[in-house]
Amino acid sequence: ETSYSSEQCKYTLAETPSISSVKCAYNPTDGYHCNVTYSMGSNPSGTYHYIDETTGHSGATDQDWTTSTAVYKDTGLSAHTQYCYRIKARNGDNVETSYSTEVCDTMENVVPTLSAITASPTCIKTGTVTVQTSGASDTDGDNLILRVGSSNGASDLCNSTSGQPERSCSFTVQDHWTDTASHTLYGKVYDG
């Protein structure tokens, strides 16, 4: 009887995992970020996987090879930008699977808010009126522009420069009205 040959061990091939969802959002703690959830399928715990952000937009990063099963949070991202992710796994012999189907989400912008506008002076027929915001804010930190109009949604009277947080702009009354009636001013802040 002969002795046994040397032992040869091989791992079974890993199953391609899948991205379950990508949710991009803003909050003051994490800033602009995407949460990437995924399923490892029937792969055993401890299977290595790699998450690839495919757009290459500024701030986007891949998750390097890991066995962590936590949601991957990609931070330092930008508003108004689409981010896409895919995942692959590898077995104990470092044989990689193909990438999963890519899943994307677009980072939405947080709409700025405005409590009120005030005009000074309030009762003049000729001269300059300055309009000032009160309670203007943008939780995602974008600069703001105040636009003031003679009707809802218009910006025909004045537009401020871009900045944070409170904004103001001025207009000459006689350039817009020649009557002595009272006129309502409409103001709105926009990302700028």
DRENPA-3360 file (N, C-alpha, C; in nm, 2 decimals, always signed):
BEGIN
1 = ETSYSSEQ = +0.08/-0.12/+0.00/+0.00/+0.00/+0.00/+0.09/+0.12/+0.00 ~ +0.05/+0.22/-0.08/+0.13/+0.35/-0.09/+0.08/+0.45/+0.01 ~ +0.16/+0.55/+0.03/+0.11/+0.66/+0.12/+0.02/+0.76/+0.04 ~ -0.05/+0.83/+0.12/-0.14/+0.93/+0.06/-0.05/+1.04/-0.01 ~ -0.11/+1.10/-0.12/-0.05/+1.21/-0.18/-0.07/+1.34/-0.09 ~ +0.00/+1.44/-0.13/-0.02/+1.57/-0.05/-0.16/+1.62/-0.07 ~ -0.21/+1.68/+0.03/-0.35/+1.73/+0.03/-0.36/+1.85/-0.06 ~ -0.47/+1.86/-0.13/-0.50/+1.98/-0.21/-0.63/+2.04/-0.17;
9 = CKYTLAET = -0.64/+2.16/-0.13/-0.76/+2.22/-0.08/-0.80/+2.33/-0.18 ~ -0.93/+2.34/-0.21/-0.98/+2.44/-0.30/-1.11/+2.49/-0.23 ~ -1.14/+2.62/-0.25/-1.27/+2.68/-0.21/-1.36/+2.67/-0.32 ~ -1.49/+2.66/-0.29/-1.59/+2.67/-0.39/-1.60/+2.81/-0.44 ~ -1.65/+2.83/-0.55/-1.66/+2.97/-0.61/-1.76/+3.05/-0.53 ~ -1.74/+3.18/-0.51/-1.83/+3.26/-0.44/-1.95/+3.30/-0.53 ~ -2.06/+3.33/-0.48/-2.18/+3.37/-0.55/-2.17/+3.52/-0.57 ~ -2.21/+3.57/-0.68/-2.21/+3.72/-0.70/-2.31/+3.78/-0.61;
17 = PSISSVKC = -2.27/+3.87/-0.52/-2.37/+3.94/-0.43/-2.45/+4.04/-0.51 ~ -2.54/+4.11/-0.45/-2.62/+4.21/-0.52/-2.64/+4.33/-0.43 ~ -2.65/+4.45/-0.50/-2.68/+4.57/-0.43/-2.83/+4.58/-0.41 ~ -2.88/+4.59/-0.29/-3.02/+4.59/-0.26/-3.08/+4.73/-0.29 ~ -3.01/+4.83/-0.24/-3.05/+4.97/-0.26/-2.94/+5.07/-0.24 ~ -2.96/+5.19/-0.31/-2.87/+5.30/-0.28/-2.96/+5.42/-0.25 ~ -2.94/+5.48/-0.13/-3.02/+5.59/-0.09/-2.92/+5.71/-0.06 ~ -2.93/+5.81/-0.14/-2.85/+5.93/-0.12/-2.93/+6.04/-0.05;
25 = AYNPTDGY = -2.86/+6.10/+0.04/-2.94/+6.21/+0.12/-2.84/+6.30/+0.19 ~ -2.89/+6.40/+0.25/-2.81/+6.50/+0.33/-2.86/+6.50/+0.47 ~ -2.77/+6.50/+0.57/-2.80/+6.54/+0.71/-2.69/+6.61/+0.76 ~ -2.71/+6.69/+0.87/-2.60/+6.77/+0.92/-2.48/+6.69/+0.98 ~ -2.50/+6.57/+1.02/-2.40/+6.49/+1.08/-2.31/+6.43/+0.97 ~ -2.37/+6.37/+0.87/-2.29/+6.30/+0.76/-2.27/+6.38/+0.64 ~ -2.34/+6.50/+0.63/-2.33/+6.58/+0.50/-2.40/+6.50/+0.39 ~ -2.36/+6.53/+0.27/-2.41/+6.45/+0.15/-2.35/+6.31/+0.16;
33 = HCNVTYSM = -2.43/+6.21/+0.15/-2.38/+6.07/+0.16/-2.48/+5.98/+0.09 ~ -2.43/+5.86/+0.06/-2.51/+5.75/+0.01/-2.50/+5.63/+0.10 ~ -2.61/+5.57/+0.13/-2.61/+5.44/+0.21/-2.63/+5.33/+0.10 ~ -2.54/+5.24/+0.10/-2.55/+5.13/+0.00/-2.57/+5.00/+0.08 ~ -2.69/+4.94/+0.06/-2.72/+4.81/+0.12/-2.71/+4.70/+0.02 ~ -2.67/+4.58/+0.07/-2.64/+4.48/-0.02/-2.67/+4.34/+0.04 ~ -2.68/+4.24/-0.05/-2.71/+4.10/+0.00/-2.59/+4.02/-0.05 ~ -2.54/+3.94/+0.04/-2.43/+3.85/+0.01/-2.48/+3.71/-0.05;
41 = GSNPSGTY = -2.62/+3.70/-0.06/-2.68/+3.58/-0.11/-2.64/+3.46/-0.02 ~ -2.61/+3.35/-0.08/-2.58/+3.23/-0.01/-2.43/+3.21/+0.03 ~ -2.35/+3.32/+0.01/-2.21/+3.32/+0.05/-2.20/+3.30/+0.20 ~ -2.11/+3.22/+0.25/-2.10/+3.21/+0.40/-2.05/+3.34/+0.46 ~ -2.07/+3.36/+0.59/-2.02/+3.47/+0.66/-1.87/+3.47/+0.65 ~ -1.81/+3.59/+0.64/-1.67/+3.60/+0.63/-1.62/+3.60/+0.48 ~ -1.72/+3.60/+0.39/-1.68/+3.61/+0.25/-1.64/+3.75/+0.22 ~ -1.53/+3.77/+0.15/-1.49/+3.91/+0.12/-1.57/+3.96/+0.00;
49 = HYIDETTG = -1.60/+4.09/+0.01/-1.66/+4.16/-0.10/-1.60/+4.30/-0.12 ~ -1.63/+4.36/-0.24/-1.57/+4.49/-0.28/-1.69/+4.57/-0.34 ~ -1.71/+4.69/-0.29/-1.81/+4.78/-0.35/-1.74/+4.88/-0.43 ~ -1.79/+4.90/-0.56/-1.73/+4.99/-0.65/-1.82/+5.10/-0.68 ~ -1.78/+5.23/-0.66/-1.86/+5.34/-0.71/-1.82/+5.37/-0.85 ~ -1.91/+5.37/-0.94/-1.87/+5.36/-1.08/-1.86/+5.50/-1.16 ~ -1.92/+5.60/-1.10/-1.93/+5.73/-1.17/-1.80/+5.81/-1.16 ~ -1.73/+5.79/-1.05/-1.60/+5.86/-1.04/-1.62/+6.01/-1.00;
57 = HSGATDQD = -1.74/+6.05/-0.96/-1.76/+6.19/-0.92/-1.68/+6.22/-0.80 ~ -1.64/+6.35/-0.79/-1.56/+6.40/-0.68/-1.62/+6.36/-0.54 ~ -1.53/+6.30/-0.46/-1.57/+6.26/-0.32/-1.62/+6.12/-0.31 ~ -1.66/+6.06/-0.42/-1.71/+5.92/-0.42/-1.59/+5.82/-0.40 ~ -1.61/+5.72/-0.32/-1.51/+5.62/-0.29/-1.56/+5.48/-0.30 ~ -1.47/+5.39/-0.32/-1.51/+5.25/-0.32/-1.49/+5.20/-0.18 ~ -1.56/+5.09/-0.15/-1.53/+5.02/-0.02/-1.43/+4.90/-0.05 ~ -1.32/+4.91/+0.01/-1.21/+4.81/-0.02/-1.26/+4.67/+0.02;
65 = WTTSTAVY = -1.19/+4.56/-0.01/-1.22/+4.43/+0.03/-1.25/+4.42/+0.18 ~ -1.36/+4.37/+0.22/-1.39/+4.36/+0.36/-1.49/+4.24/+0.38 ~ -1.50/+4.20/+0.50/-1.60/+4.09/+0.54/-1.72/+4.16/+0.61 ~ -1.71/+4.29/+0.63/-1.82/+4.36/+0.71/-1.95/+4.34/+0.64 ~ -2.06/+4.33/+0.71/-2.19/+4.32/+0.66/-2.27/+4.44/+0.68 ~ -2.21/+4.54/+0.74/-2.28/+4.67/+0.77/-2.31/+4.74/+0.64 ~ -2.41/+4.83/+0.64/-2.44/+4.92/+0.53/-2.32/+5.00/+0.50 ~ -2.28/+5.01/+0.37/-2.17/+5.10/+0.33/-2.22/+5.24/+0.32;
73 = KDTGLSAH = -2.15/+5.33/+0.39/-2.19/+5.48/+0.38/-2.07/+5.55/+0.31 ~ -2.10/+5.60/+0.19/-2.01/+5.68/+0.12/-2.03/+5.83/+0.15 ~ -1.94/+5.90/+0.21/-1.96/+6.04/+0.25/-1.87/+6.13/+0.17 ~ -1.89/+6.26/+0.19/-1.82/+6.36/+0.12/-1.86/+6.39/-0.02 ~ -1.99/+6.36/-0.05/-2.04/+6.37/-0.18/-2.10/+6.50/-0.21 ~ -2.16/+6.52/-0.33/-2.21/+6.65/-0.37/-2.36/+6.64/-0.41 ~ -2.43/+6.76/-0.40/-2.57/+6.77/-0.43/-2.58/+6.76/-0.59 ~ -2.70/+6.73/-0.63/-2.74/+6.73/-0.77/-2.65/+6.63/-0.85;
81 = TQYCYRIK = -2.61/+6.52/-0.79/-2.51/+6.43/-0.86/-2.56/+6.29/-0.84 ~ -2.55/+6.21/-0.95/-2.59/+6.07/-0.94/-2.46/+5.99/-0.90 ~ -2.49/+5.89/-0.81/-2.39/+5.80/-0.77/-2.44/+5.66/-0.80 ~ -2.35/+5.57/-0.85/-2.38/+5.43/-0.88/-2.28/+5.34/-0.82 ~ -2.34/+5.22/-0.78/-2.25/+5.12/-0.70/-2.28/+4.98/-0.76 ~ -2.18/+4.90/-0.75/-2.19/+4.76/-0.78/-2.10/+4.68/-0.69 ~ -2.12/+4.55/-0.68/-2.04/+4.47/-0.58/-2.00/+4.34/-0.64 ~ -1.88/+4.29/-0.59/-1.84/+4.16/-0.63/-1.78/+4.09/-0.50;
89 = ARNGDNVE = -1.76/+3.96/-0.51/-1.71/+3.88/-0.40/-1.59/+3.80/-0.44 ~ -1.52/+3.74/-0.35/-1.41/+3.65/-0.38/-1.41/+3.54/-0.28 ~ -1.36/+3.42/-0.32/-1.35/+3.31/-0.23/-1.22/+3.31/-0.16 ~ -1.19/+3.20/-0.08/-1.07/+3.19/-0.01/-0.94/+3.18/-0.10 ~ -0.96/+3.14/-0.23/-0.85/+3.13/-0.32/-0.83/+3.26/-0.40 ~ -0.90/+3.37/-0.36/-0.90/+3.50/-0.42/-0.95/+3.50/-0.56 ~ -1.04/+3.40/-0.59/-1.11/+3.40/-0.72/-1.23/+3.49/-0.71 ~ -1.23/+3.59/-0.79/-1.34/+3.69/-0.78/-1.46/+3.66/-0.87;
97 = TSYSTEVC = -1.58/+3.70/-0.83/-1.70/+3.69/-0.91/-1.70/+3.81/-1.00 ~ -1.79/+3.80/-1.09/-1.82/+3.92/-1.18/-1.89/+4.02/-1.09 ~ -1.90/+4.15/-1.14/-1.97/+4.25/-1.06/-2.12/+4.23/-1.08 ~ -2.19/+4.27/-0.98/-2.34/+4.27/-0.98/-2.39/+4.38/-1.08 ~ -2.52/+4.38/-1.09/-2.58/+4.49/-1.16/-2.56/+4.62/-1.08 ~ -2.54/+4.73/-1.16/-2.52/+4.86/-1.09/-2.65/+4.92/-1.05 ~ -2.65/+4.98/-0.93/-2.77/+5.05/-0.88/-2.73/+5.19/-0.85 ~ -2.82/+5.29/-0.89/-2.78/+5.43/-0.88/-2.89/+5.51/-0.80;
105 = DTMENVVP = -2.85/+5.62/-0.75/-2.94/+5.72/-0.69/-2.88/+5.86/-0.71 ~ -2.97/+5.96/-0.72/-2.93/+6.09/-0.74/-2.94/+6.17/-0.61 ~ -2.84/+6.24/-0.57/-2.84/+6.32/-0.45/-2.92/+6.44/-0.48 ~ -3.03/+6.45/-0.40/-3.12/+6.56/-0.42/-3.07/+6.68/-0.33 ~ -3.11/+6.80/-0.37/-3.07/+6.92/-0.30/-3.17/+6.94/-0.19 ~ -3.13/+7.00/-0.08/-3.22/+7.04/+0.03/-3.26/+7.18/-0.01 ~ -3.40/+7.20/-0.01/-3.45/+7.33/-0.06/-3.43/+7.43/+0.06 ~ -3.38/+7.55/+0.03/-3.36/+7.65/+0.13/-3.50/+7.70/+0.18;
113 = TLSAITAS = -3.50/+7.76/+0.30/-3.62/+7.81/+0.36/-3.60/+7.96/+0.39 ~ -3.71/+8.03/+0.40/-3.72/+8.17/+0.43/-3.84/+8.20/+0.52 ~ -3.82/+8.27/+0.63/-3.93/+8.30/+0.72/-4.00/+8.43/+0.67 ~ -3.93/+8.53/+0.63/-3.99/+8.66/+0.59/-3.90/+8.75/+0.52 ~ -3.95/+8.85/+0.45/-3.87/+8.95/+0.40/-3.92/+9.09/+0.45 ~ -3.84/+9.18/+0.47/-3.88/+9.32/+0.51/-3.82/+9.42/+0.41 ~ -3.90/+9.52/+0.39/-3.86/+9.63/+0.30/-3.84/+9.76/+0.38 ~ -3.74/+9.83/+0.34/-3.71/+9.96/+0.41/-3.66/+10.06/+0.30;
121 = PTCIKTGT = -3.72/+10.18/+0.30/-3.84/+10.22/+0.37/-3.96/+10.15/+0.31 ~ -4.08/+10.17/+0.38/-4.20/+10.10/+0.34/-4.30/+10.18/+0.26 ~ -4.29/+10.31/+0.27/-4.38/+10.40/+0.20/-4.31/+10.52/+0.13 ~ -4.27/+10.49/+0.01/-4.21/+10.60/-0.07/-4.26/+10.59/-0.22 ~ -4.26/+10.70/-0.28/-4.30/+10.71/-0.42/-4.18/+10.70/-0.52 ~ -4.07/+10.76/-0.47/-3.95/+10.76/-0.55/-3.84/+10.72/-0.45 ~ -3.73/+10.67/-0.51/-3.61/+10.63/-0.42/-3.59/+10.48/-0.43 ~ -3.50/+10.44/-0.34/-3.45/+10.31/-0.33/-3.51/+10.23/-0.21;
129 = VTVQTSGA = -3.56/+10.11/-0.24/-3.61/+10.02/-0.14/-3.51/+9.91/-0.12 ~ -3.47/+9.87/+0.00/-3.39/+9.76/+0.03/-3.47/+9.65/+0.09 ~ -3.46/+9.53/+0.03/-3.54/+9.42/+0.08/-3.44/+9.32/+0.15 ~ -3.47/+9.28/+0.27/-3.38/+9.20/+0.36/-3.45/+9.07/+0.39 ~ -3.38/+8.96/+0.39/-3.44/+8.83/+0.44/-3.43/+8.83/+0.59 ~ -3.52/+8.74/+0.64/-3.52/+8.71/+0.78/-3.55/+8.56/+0.80 ~ -3.46/+8.50/+0.86/-3.47/+8.35/+0.88/-3.44/+8.27/+0.76 ~ -3.35/+8.32/+0.67/-3.31/+8.24/+0.55/-3.21/+8.14/+0.60;
137 = SDTDGDNL = -3.23/+8.02/+0.55/-3.14/+7.91/+0.58/-3.14/+7.80/+0.48 ~ -3.03/+7.73/+0.47/-3.01/+7.61/+0.38/-2.93/+7.51/+0.46 ~ -3.00/+7.41/+0.51/-2.94/+7.31/+0.60/-2.82/+7.23/+0.53 ~ -2.82/+7.23/+0.40/-2.70/+7.16/+0.33/-2.59/+7.26/+0.30 ~ -2.60/+7.38/+0.35/-2.49/+7.47/+0.34/-2.46/+7.54/+0.21 ~ -2.56/+7.53/+0.11/-2.54/+7.60/-0.02/-2.55/+7.75/+0.01 ~ -2.49/+7.83/-0.08/-2.51/+7.97/-0.07/-2.65/+8.00/-0.12 ~ -2.70/+8.12/-0.08/-2.84/+8.16/-0.12/-2.84/+8.28/-0.20;
145 = ILRVGSSN = -2.94/+8.30/-0.28/-2.97/+8.42/-0.36/-3.11/+8.46/-0.33 ~ -3.14/+8.58/-0.29/-3.27/+8.64/-0.27/-3.32/+8.69/-0.40 ~ -3.44/+8.65/-0.45/-3.50/+8.71/-0.57/-3.63/+8.77/-0.53 ~ -3.65/+8.90/-0.57/-3.77/+8.97/-0.53/-3.84/+9.02/-0.65 ~ -3.98/+9.00/-0.65/-4.06/+9.03/-0.77/-4.18/+9.10/-0.73 ~ -4.25/+9.15/-0.83/-4.38/+9.22/-0.82/-4.50/+9.13/-0.82 ~ -4.47/+9.00/-0.85/-4.58/+8.90/-0.84/-4.51/+8.77/-0.80 ~ -4.60/+8.68/-0.76/-4.55/+8.55/-0.70/-4.47/+8.47/-0.81;
153 = GASDLCNS = -4.35/+8.44/-0.77/-4.26/+8.37/-0.86/-4.17/+8.46/-0.95 ~ -4.20/+8.59/-0.95/-4.12/+8.68/-1.04/-3.99/+8.72/-0.97 ~ -3.90/+8.77/-1.04/-3.78/+8.82/-0.99/-3.74/+8.95/-1.06 ~ -3.84/+9.03/-1.09/-3.82/+9.15/-1.18/-3.78/+9.27/-1.10 ~ -3.77/+9.27/-0.97/-3.74/+9.39/-0.89/-3.59/+9.39/-0.85 ~ -3.54/+9.28/-0.79/-3.40/+9.28/-0.76/-3.36/+9.13/-0.73 ~ -3.23/+9.11/-0.74/-3.17/+8.98/-0.70/-3.04/+9.01/-0.62 ~ -3.02/+8.94/-0.51/-2.91/+8.96/-0.43/-2.78/+8.89/-0.49;
161 = TSGQPERS = -2.67/+8.91/-0.43/-2.55/+8.84/-0.46/-2.56/+8.70/-0.38 ~ -2.48/+8.61/-0.42/-2.48/+8.48/-0.36/-2.40/+8.48/-0.23 ~ -2.46/+8.41/-0.13/-2.39/+8.41/+0.00/-2.47/+8.34/+0.11 ~ -2.42/+8.35/+0.23/-2.49/+8.29/+0.35/-2.49/+8.39/+0.46 ~ -2.58/+8.38/+0.56/-2.71/+8.32/+0.54/-2.81/+8.42/+0.49 ~ -2.82/+8.54/+0.56/-2.92/+8.64/+0.52/-2.87/+8.72/+0.40 ~ -2.97/+8.75/+0.31/-2.94/+8.82/+0.19/-3.02/+8.95/+0.18 ~ -2.98/+9.04/+0.10/-3.06/+9.16/+0.07/-3.03/+9.21/-0.07;
169 = CSFTVQDH = -3.12/+9.29/-0.12/-3.11/+9.35/-0.25/-3.19/+9.48/-0.26 ~ -3.16/+9.57/-0.35/-3.23/+9.69/-0.36/-3.28/+9.72/-0.50 ~ -3.39/+9.80/-0.51/-3.44/+9.84/-0.64/-3.49/+9.99/-0.63 ~ -3.50/+10.05/-0.74/-3.55/+10.19/-0.74/-3.70/+10.19/-0.78 ~ -3.78/+10.25/-0.69/-3.93/+10.24/-0.70/-3.97/+10.29/-0.84 ~ -3.93/+10.41/-0.88/-3.98/+10.47/-1.00/-3.95/+10.39/-1.13 ~ -3.85/+10.30/-1.12/-3.82/+10.22/-1.23/-3.93/+10.11/-1.26 ~ -4.01/+10.09/-1.16/-4.11/+9.98/-1.17/-4.26/+10.03/-1.16;
177 = WTDTASHT = -4.28/+10.14/-1.08/-4.42/+10.19/-1.06/-4.42/+10.34/-1.07 ~ -4.52/+10.39/-1.12/-4.54/+10.54/-1.13/-4.66/+10.58/-1.06 ~ -4.74/+10.49/-1.00/-4.86/+10.52/-0.93/-4.83/+10.54/-0.78 ~ -4.93/+10.57/-0.70/-4.92/+10.59/-0.56/-4.98/+10.47/-0.48 ~ -5.02/+10.37/-0.55/-5.08/+10.25/-0.48/-4.98/+10.17/-0.40 ~ -5.03/+10.09/-0.31/-4.95/+10.00/-0.23/-4.92/+9.88/-0.32 ~ -4.80/+9.83/-0.31/-4.76/+9.71/-0.39/-4.70/+9.61/-0.30 ~ -4.74/+9.48/-0.33/-4.69/+9.37/-0.25/-4.56/+9.32/-0.32;
185 = LYGKVYDG = -4.46/+9.29/-0.23/-4.33/+9.24/-0.28/-4.33/+9.09/-0.25 ~ -4.28/+9.01/-0.34/-4.27/+8.87/-0.32/-4.12/+8.83/-0.32 ~ -4.08/+8.76/-0.22/-3.94/+8.72/-0.21/-3.92/+8.57/-0.19 ~ -3.82/+8.52/-0.25/-3.79/+8.37/-0.23/-3.64/+8.36/-0.24 ~ -3.58/+8.26/-0.16/-3.44/+8.23/-0.16/-3.42/+8.10/-0.25 ~ -3.31/+8.10/-0.32/-3.27/+7.99/-0.41/-3.13/+7.95/-0.38 ~ -3.10/+7.83/-0.41/-2.96/+7.79/-0.40/-2.88/+7.88/-0.50 ~ -2.77/+7.93/-0.45/-2.69/+8.01/-0.54/-2.54/+7.99/-0.52;
% end
